[in-house]
Amino acid sequence: MVRRLGRPVQVRLDAEGLPSAFFDGGRWRRVEQVVDLWREALPWWPGRETEEAGGRLAEALEVTMYRLLLADGGLVELERRPAEARELWRLYRVYD
Protein backbone atom coordinates (compact mmCIF):
# COMPACT_ATOMS: atom_id res chain seq x y z
CA MET A 1 0.00 0.00 0.00
CA VAL A 2 1.19 3.52 -0.78
CA ARG A 3 0.19 6.68 1.05
CA ARG A 4 0.64 10.04 -0.67
CA LEU A 5 1.32 12.77 1.89
CA GLY A 6 3.03 15.85 0.43
CA ARG A 7 3.91 17.39 3.79
CA PRO A 8 6.98 19.64 4.28
CA VAL A 9 10.04 18.14 6.02
CA GLN A 10 13.53 19.28 6.99
CA VAL A 11 16.30 17.39 5.20
CA ARG A 12 20.00 16.86 5.95
CA LEU A 13 22.26 16.31 2.95
CA ASP A 14 25.46 14.27 2.70
CA ALA A 15 28.69 15.46 1.06
CA GLU A 16 27.31 14.53 -2.38
CA GLY A 17 24.13 16.60 -1.88
CA LEU A 18 21.88 13.56 -1.38
CA PRO A 19 19.43 13.16 1.52
CA SER A 20 21.02 11.50 4.56
CA ALA A 21 18.16 12.12 7.03
CA PHE A 22 14.86 13.96 7.31
CA PHE A 23 12.78 15.22 10.22
CA ASP A 24 9.22 13.93 10.38
CA GLY A 25 6.84 13.06 13.18
CA GLY A 26 9.04 14.67 15.83
CA ARG A 27 12.16 12.63 14.99
CA TRP A 28 15.02 12.37 12.52
CA ARG A 29 14.79 9.39 10.16
CA ARG A 30 18.13 8.20 8.78
CA VAL A 31 18.50 7.28 5.11
CA GLU A 32 20.25 3.96 4.49
CA GLN A 33 20.28 4.14 0.68
CA VAL A 34 19.08 6.32 -2.20
CA VAL A 35 17.27 3.68 -4.24
CA ASP A 36 16.33 5.92 -7.16
CA LEU A 37 16.53 9.54 -8.26
CA TRP A 38 14.62 11.21 -11.10
CA ARG A 39 13.18 14.51 -12.27
CA GLU A 40 9.52 15.18 -13.00
CA ALA A 41 7.91 18.00 -14.91
CA LEU A 42 5.11 19.72 -13.03
CA PRO A 43 1.76 20.35 -14.73
CA TRP A 44 1.63 23.43 -16.91
CA TRP A 45 -0.91 24.98 -19.20
CA PRO A 46 -0.87 27.01 -22.44
CA GLY A 47 -0.46 30.76 -22.01
CA ARG A 48 1.61 30.59 -18.85
CA GLU A 49 4.27 33.26 -19.12
CA THR A 50 7.84 32.89 -17.94
CA GLU A 51 7.45 36.10 -15.92
CA GLU A 52 5.21 34.21 -13.48
CA ALA A 53 8.28 32.28 -12.39
CA GLY A 54 10.58 35.29 -12.41
CA GLY A 55 12.00 34.24 -15.78
CA ARG A 56 12.83 30.75 -14.47
CA LEU A 57 9.92 28.79 -15.92
CA ALA A 58 11.91 25.61 -16.57
CA GLU A 59 13.26 25.56 -13.01
CA ALA A 60 9.84 26.25 -11.51
CA LEU A 61 8.23 23.44 -13.53
CA GLU A 62 10.58 20.66 -12.47
CA VAL A 63 11.03 18.76 -9.21
CA THR A 64 13.60 16.14 -8.20
CA MET A 65 12.26 12.95 -6.64
CA TYR A 66 14.23 10.61 -4.34
CA ARG A 67 13.14 7.07 -3.44
CA LEU A 68 14.84 6.26 -0.14
CA LEU A 69 15.37 3.14 1.92
CA LEU A 70 15.43 4.15 5.58
CA ALA A 71 17.57 2.67 8.34
CA ASP A 72 14.39 1.33 10.01
CA GLY A 73 13.44 -0.54 6.80
CA GLY A 74 10.86 1.96 5.58
CA LEU A 75 10.62 3.07 1.95
CA VAL A 76 9.64 6.66 1.14
CA GLU A 77 9.83 9.26 -1.61
CA LEU A 78 10.96 12.82 -1.00
CA GLU A 79 10.28 15.68 -3.38
CA ARG A 80 12.81 18.50 -3.76
CA ARG A 81 11.36 21.67 -5.24
CA PRO A 82 13.36 24.83 -5.96
CA ALA A 83 12.03 27.96 -4.29
CA GLU A 84 13.04 31.60 -4.40
CA ALA A 85 14.77 31.84 -1.01
CA ARG A 86 15.44 28.16 -0.25
CA GLU A 87 14.61 24.67 -1.38
CA LEU A 88 11.34 23.10 -0.35
CA TRP A 89 11.33 19.41 0.59
CA ARG A 90 8.20 17.30 0.99
CA LEU A 91 7.59 13.76 2.19
CA TYR A 92 5.73 12.73 -0.93
CA ARG A 93 4.98 9.01 -0.58
CA VAL A 94 5.29 6.34 2.12
CA TYR A 95 5.26 2.66 1.13
CA ASP A 96 3.78 0.27 3.70
Backbone as CSV, one residue per row, in Angstrom:
resi,resn,N_x,N_y,N_z,CA_x,CA_y,CA_z,C_x,C_y,C_z
1,MET,0.842,-1.178,0.000,0.000,0.000,0.000,0.890,1.245,0.000
2,VAL,0.442,2.275,-0.694,1.194,3.524,-0.782,0.317,4.663,-0.271
3,ARG,0.888,5.479,0.586,0.187,6.684,1.051,0.879,7.903,0.464
4,ARG,0.098,8.789,-0.116,0.638,10.035,-0.666,0.378,11.144,0.346
5,LEU,1.456,11.802,0.814,1.325,12.774,1.888,1.551,14.209,1.427
6,GLY,2.726,14.504,0.903,3.034,15.848,0.431,3.285,16.864,1.523
7,ARG,3.691,16.419,2.715,3.912,17.393,3.792,5.369,17.838,3.845
8,PRO,5.609,19.107,4.207,6.981,19.639,4.279,7.811,18.932,5.348
9,VAL,9.096,18.731,5.066,10.036,18.142,6.021,11.377,18.874,5.920
10,GLN,12.152,18.799,6.995,13.534,19.277,6.990,14.410,18.128,6.525
11,VAL,15.445,18.437,5.744,16.305,17.388,5.196,17.768,17.734,5.442
12,ARG,18.539,16.743,5.864,20.001,16.862,5.950,20.584,16.193,4.719
13,LEU,21.611,16.840,4.138,22.257,16.306,2.946,23.644,15.789,3.274
14,ASP,24.097,14.777,2.537,25.459,14.271,2.699,26.416,15.107,1.845
15,ALA,27.663,14.715,1.797,28.690,15.463,1.055,28.406,15.520,-0.447
16,GLU,27.645,14.562,-0.961,27.310,14.527,-2.384,26.018,15.278,-2.708
17,GLY,25.381,15.859,-1.681,24.135,16.597,-1.882,22.897,15.725,-1.908
18,LEU,23.015,14.481,-1.443,21.883,13.564,-1.384,21.317,13.518,0.024
19,PRO,20.025,13.223,0.176,19.426,13.160,1.516,20.087,12.088,2.382
20,SER,20.457,12.459,3.603,21.017,11.496,4.558,20.073,11.286,5.740
21,ALA,19.160,12.224,5.962,18.164,12.116,7.029,17.093,13.176,6.789
22,PHE,15.906,12.938,7.344,14.859,13.957,7.306,14.067,13.917,8.602
23,PHE,13.504,15.070,8.962,12.776,15.222,10.216,11.288,15.124,9.947
24,ASP,10.654,14.136,10.568,9.220,13.927,10.384,8.652,13.260,11.622
25,GLY,7.497,13.674,12.028,6.842,13.059,13.181,7.605,13.251,14.476
26,GLY,8.322,14.370,14.603,9.045,14.667,15.833,10.381,13.961,15.972
27,ARG,10.869,13.323,14.893,12.162,12.627,14.987,12.885,12.649,13.643
28,TRP,14.195,12.486,13.731,15.023,12.369,12.524,14.987,10.930,12.053
29,ARG,14.780,10.727,10.764,14.785,9.394,10.161,15.990,9.308,9.240
30,ARG,16.866,8.331,9.505,18.127,8.196,8.775,17.926,7.417,7.477
31,VAL,18.557,7.921,6.421,18.502,7.277,5.106,19.631,6.257,5.006
32,GLU,19.274,5.030,4.680,20.251,3.957,4.495,20.789,3.966,3.062
33,GLN,19.879,4.220,2.087,20.277,4.138,0.682,19.324,4.979,-0.176
34,VAL,19.892,5.669,-1.152,19.083,6.318,-2.195,18.848,5.253,-3.258
35,VAL,17.618,4.772,-3.338,17.270,3.677,-4.242,17.124,4.185,-5.676
36,ASP,16.550,5.363,-5.825,16.326,5.917,-7.159,16.249,7.433,-7.062
37,LEU,16.529,8.081,-8.174,16.530,9.539,-8.265,16.079,9.905,-9.676
38,TRP,15.095,10.790,-9.790,14.622,11.213,-11.102,14.012,12.608,-11.013
39,ARG,13.817,13.201,-12.177,13.183,14.513,-12.270,11.819,14.357,-12.920
40,GLU,10.872,15.177,-12.448,9.525,15.177,-13.005,9.135,16.594,-13.385
41,ALA,8.471,16.706,-14.503,7.907,17.996,-14.909,6.584,18.188,-14.176
42,LEU,6.373,19.393,-13.679,5.107,19.716,-13.034,4.077,20.091,-14.094
43,PRO,2.793,19.975,-13.764,1.760,20.354,-14.732,1.897,21.815,-15.163
44,TRP,1.616,22.075,-16.400,1.632,23.432,-16.913,0.470,23.561,-17.891
45,TRP,0.196,24.742,-18.297,-0.915,24.981,-19.205,-0.542,26.048,-20.220
46,PRO,-1.165,26.029,-21.389,-0.866,27.014,-22.436,-1.136,28.436,-21.943
47,GLY,-0.285,29.364,-22.377,-0.462,30.759,-22.014,0.275,31.179,-20.767
48,ARG,0.849,30.241,-20.055,1.608,30.593,-18.848,2.884,31.302,-19.272
49,GLU,3.112,32.447,-18.730,4.266,33.261,-19.116,5.451,32.981,-18.211
50,THR,6.643,33.120,-18.741,7.844,32.894,-17.940,7.975,33.913,-16.830
51,GLU,7.357,35.091,-16.974,7.447,36.105,-15.923,6.814,35.633,-14.615
52,GLU,5.839,34.734,-14.688,5.208,34.212,-13.478,6.233,33.534,-12.578
53,ALA,7.247,32.980,-13.165,8.283,32.281,-12.394,9.545,33.124,-12.316
54,GLY,9.415,34.421,-12.482,10.580,35.289,-12.411,11.579,34.994,-13.510
55,GLY,11.105,34.553,-14.681,12.000,34.243,-15.781,12.642,32.877,-15.673
56,ARG,12.241,32.068,-14.680,12.828,30.746,-14.471,11.757,29.674,-14.635
57,LEU,11.030,29.722,-15.729,9.920,28.792,-15.922,10.371,27.338,-15.865
58,ALA,11.450,26.999,-16.548,11.909,25.606,-16.566,12.237,25.118,-15.168
59,GLU,12.907,25.952,-14.380,13.262,25.562,-13.013,12.007,25.387,-12.167
60,ALA,11.051,26.292,-12.321,9.842,26.251,-11.510,8.950,25.070,-11.878
61,LEU,9.098,24.514,-13.075,8.231,23.440,-13.526,8.853,22.058,-13.387
62,GLU,9.917,21.951,-12.623,10.580,20.662,-12.468,10.896,20.411,-11.005
63,VAL,10.666,19.176,-10.563,11.032,18.757,-9.214,11.967,17.556,-9.317
64,THR,12.749,17.328,-8.285,13.596,16.140,-8.205,12.990,15.214,-7.159
65,MET,12.844,13.948,-7.525,12.262,12.946,-6.640,13.345,11.970,-6.189
66,TYR,13.278,11.563,-4.924,14.226,10.606,-4.344,13.430,9.472,-3.710
67,ARG,13.694,8.240,-4.125,13.137,7.070,-3.443,14.213,6.587,-2.482
68,LEU,13.859,6.509,-1.193,14.840,6.264,-0.140,14.490,5.047,0.691
69,LEU,15.496,4.219,0.960,15.374,3.135,1.917,15.887,3.679,3.244
70,LEU,15.058,3.599,4.278,15.432,4.147,5.583,16.114,3.104,6.453
71,ALA,16.851,3.566,7.439,17.570,2.667,8.345,16.619,1.737,9.089
72,ASP,15.368,2.178,9.313,14.394,1.334,10.012,13.649,0.392,9.062
73,GLY,14.056,0.361,7.772,13.443,-0.540,6.801,12.321,0.080,5.990
74,GLY,11.929,1.293,6.320,10.861,1.962,5.578,11.310,2.392,4.191
75,LEU,10.350,2.587,3.299,10.618,3.066,1.949,9.741,4.288,1.712
76,VAL,10.368,5.401,1.335,9.643,6.659,1.142,10.141,7.358,-0.117
77,GLU,9.383,8.360,-0.549,9.828,9.255,-1.606,9.800,10.680,-1.076
78,LEU,10.893,11.395,-1.311,10.964,12.818,-0.998,10.952,13.599,-2.298
79,GLU,10.313,14.766,-2.246,10.280,15.682,-3.384,11.097,16.922,-3.028
80,ARG,11.976,17.313,-3.935,12.812,18.504,-3.760,12.393,19.521,-4.815
81,ARG,11.882,20.652,-4.339,11.362,21.670,-5.245,12.136,22.963,-5.041
82,PRO,12.668,23.554,-6.115,13.364,24.828,-5.960,12.375,25.915,-5.539
83,ALA,12.842,26.819,-4.719,12.031,27.959,-4.290,12.898,29.207,-4.360
84,GLU,12.287,30.361,-4.249,13.042,31.599,-4.396,14.132,31.748,-3.339
85,ALA,13.795,31.604,-2.076,14.766,31.839,-1.007,15.512,30.566,-0.602
86,ARG,14.834,29.420,-0.667,15.443,28.156,-0.250,14.691,27.008,-0.913
87,GLU,15.272,25.832,-0.809,14.608,24.665,-1.383,13.464,24.228,-0.479
88,LEU,12.472,23.641,-1.085,11.345,23.098,-0.349,11.348,21.585,-0.520
89,TRP,11.366,20.874,0.593,11.333,19.407,0.592,9.984,18.950,1.119
90,ARG,9.452,17.893,0.520,8.202,17.296,0.990,8.358,15.779,1.078
91,LEU,7.751,15.209,2.115,7.593,13.761,2.190,6.423,13.441,1.276
92,TYR,6.715,12.872,0.137,5.731,12.735,-0.929,4.935,11.429,-0.827
93,ARG,5.640,10.314,-0.689,4.981,9.007,-0.582,5.633,8.164,0.511
94,VAL,4.806,7.329,1.150,5.289,6.341,2.116,4.746,4.996,1.664
95,TYR,5.648,4.027,1.519,5.261,2.664,1.131,5.145,1.810,2.383
96,ASP,3.994,1.152,2.531,3.778,0.274,3.696,4.118,-1.152,3.374
